Amino acid sequence: MQQAIPVLPTLNIKQTIQFYETELGFTGVDIGGYAILKKGKAEIHFTLCADKKLCEASSCYIRVTDVQCLFADFAGKEIIYPENKLVHSKGNKKSFTLKDNNGILLRFVQES
């Protein structure tokens, strides 16, 4: 089995863990300048970084099985970017994007 785990930059480990736990339902652990966040089969790591521009230039593509249900869960939290829309695109893909507390874009995609 193969698995890739993204390591993304964060400006503040504790605030990032709090955001992902409170807003997105992840469980996180702080191991000193590094965080591991998990939700179901999804796992994202974060490393401390002082460069806000690096955070804002980062993104993560997350495949999901029920994007509409996930969209409904997040829609009321005002974190979907840019306009609280579920997008239907070529290849029967459905997706939405949200921006985390660091400015990182998370794109949730259901591929048929």
Secondary structure, DSSP 8 states (H G I E B T S, - for coil): ------EEEES-HHHHHHHHHHHH--EEEE-SSEEEEEETTEEEEEEE-S-HHHHHT-EEEEE-S-HHHHHHHHHTTT-EESSS--EEEGGGEEEEEEE-TTS-EEEEEE--
